[in-house]
Amino acid sequence: MILLTFSLVPGAALAAGFMSRRASTSDIDDYLVGGRSFGPIPVFVLGAGEAYSIGTLLGFPGGVYAFGSNFGVWFIAYILLAYPIGYWLAPYLWQAGKRYGAMTLPDAAGSHFRSRTPELTIAISSVIFLIPPGAAPADRSPGGDECAGDPDRPDRRGARRRRVDHGVPAAVGRACASLRLLRQGRRPAPRRDPRRARGGGQVRRHDRAVRQGRRGRSRPGDALHAGRSLADVHDDHDRLPCHGLLRLPLHRASDLLGQSEGTLKRAARFNPLYMLMYPFLGRRGLRGRGPAAREARGTGVQPGPCSSSPARCCPTG
Amino acid sequence: MSNELKSVLLSMGVPFAGVLGGILIFAHSTAQVAGFPVLFARLFLWMPLTALCIHLAWKWFDEAEYVARESQDAEEPA
């Protein structure tokens, strides 16, 4: 079944490619932007395909699981509010693409300003902003920073801390990011310790939260929000807001495929509906937190992936 | 008020007010809806509502203008 699935998808894509040759004029426009002839449905499908990234499918539930519902609120809200902006922005980008014969956004910027500087700036920043989405799911895998601390310290039941190995998801995330970078002709950065990658700030915050938990100074809603305000989460994910907002131009690449400005506006009406997958993804993240959060109300254990683990890898007292 | 401004208010103003207003109102709420924090549930509700706002803005204020523009482009020789 797996073999069939993996054969069918590339096979269907190849078949569609060969069939499309009949209408093709072998122009570079056809190859890169489909001759700017796509209707609203293909534009919507391609846009949703670009938006359904590894960050959505793994990063979002992993982030909710690791950092609580505040992460999910921030993640959903900024994407949801990007779509009304896209409804207004996309026609202007399409106009620029058509006017300058641009195939990509760096093309459009370079032609508009008649300078290589904005073209290179957008191209390079777009490549750089690909790194966090690739690395985010690995960084947010259970067993990440929330398990930071003394691994040899036993908990109240005498069990040793069990550090969940996140090497495999980290390697996969890094490999994906590296492949995309290599495809762009750039060299990926060497692997870094995720704890050091965050400058130790989160580890220090976690340690502080653990100390507060021991003194019984938990805030209302800690069980739900893991003791973190929205600002804390924003601070923890200081890289994500940057790429989240600024990588939007990458998603807008599909806007150059449309037949007209009206096509893009028609497609934009349905864009928020692709997010209806988020309740299911959020459910998975919250389900893991539920028992941990309930337990935390009575024990003072900081809720999180560690407190839901059988070995209680993050003991607080 | 021009059609464009009405469209901006409906397609962008209403979703922004709904989403950001909800965050301000329910930020400290611990209530749950169907197992989700109430703020989560509200954001999920705003997904179809945002699509509806954009759809209505298109139908009421933008469609006629863009269809006319497309017809004009189609009539012009390539």
HADDOCK unambig.tbl for C-alpha pairs under 7 A between the chains (distance, minus, plus):
assign (segid A and resid 73 and name CA) (segid B and resid 40 and name CA) 6.25 0.50 0.50
assign (segid A and resid 77 and name CA) (segid B and resid 19 and name CA) 6.86 0.50 0.50
assign (segid A and resid 80 and name CA) (segid B and resid 47 and name CA) 6.85 0.50 0.50
assign (segid A and resid 81 and name CA) (segid B and resid 16 and name CA) 6.55 0.50 0.50
assign (segid A and resid 84 and name CA) (segid B and resid 11 and name CA) 5.97 0.50 0.50
assign (segid A and resid 84 and name CA) (segid B and resid 12 and name CA) 5.18 0.50 0.50
assign (segid A and resid 84 and name CA) (segid B and resid 54 and name CA) 6.96 0.50 0.50
assign (segid A and resid 85 and name CA) (segid B and resid 12 and name CA) 6.91 0.50 0.50
assign (segid A and resid 221 and name CA) (segid B and resid 30 and name CA) 6.17 0.50 0.50
assign (segid A and resid 262 and name CA) (segid B and resid 66 and name CA) 5.46 0.50 0.50
assign (segid A and resid 269 and name CA) (segid B and resid 51 and name CA) 5.36 0.50 0.50
assign (segid A and resid 269 and name CA) (segid B and resid 54 and name CA) 5.32 0.50 0.50
assign (segid A and resid 269 and name CA) (segid B and resid 55 and name CA) 5.17 0.50 0.50
assign (segid A and resid 270 and name CA) (segid B and resid 51 and name CA) 5.77 0.50 0.50
assign (segid A and resid 272 and name CA) (segid B and resid 47 and name CA) 5.43 0.50 0.50
assign (segid A and resid 272 and name CA) (segid B and resid 48 and name CA) 6.66 0.50 0.50
assign (segid A and resid 272 and name CA) (segid B and resid 50 and name CA) 6.58 0.50 0.50
assign (segid A and resid 272 and name CA) (segid B and resid 51 and name CA) 5.52 0.50 0.50
assign (segid A and resid 273 and name CA) (segid B and resid 47 and name CA) 6.21 0.50 0.50
assign (segid A and resid 273 and name CA) (segid B and resid 48 and name CA) 6.01 0.50 0.50
assign (segid A and resid 273 and name CA) (segid B and resid 51 and name CA) 6.63 0.50 0.50
assign (segid A and resid 275 and name CA) (segid B and resid 47 and name CA) 6.75 0.50 0.50
assign (segid A and resid 276 and name CA) (segid B and resid 47 and name CA) 6.97 0.50 0.50
assign (segid A and resid 279 and name CA) (segid B and resid 44 and name CA) 6.83 0.50 0.50
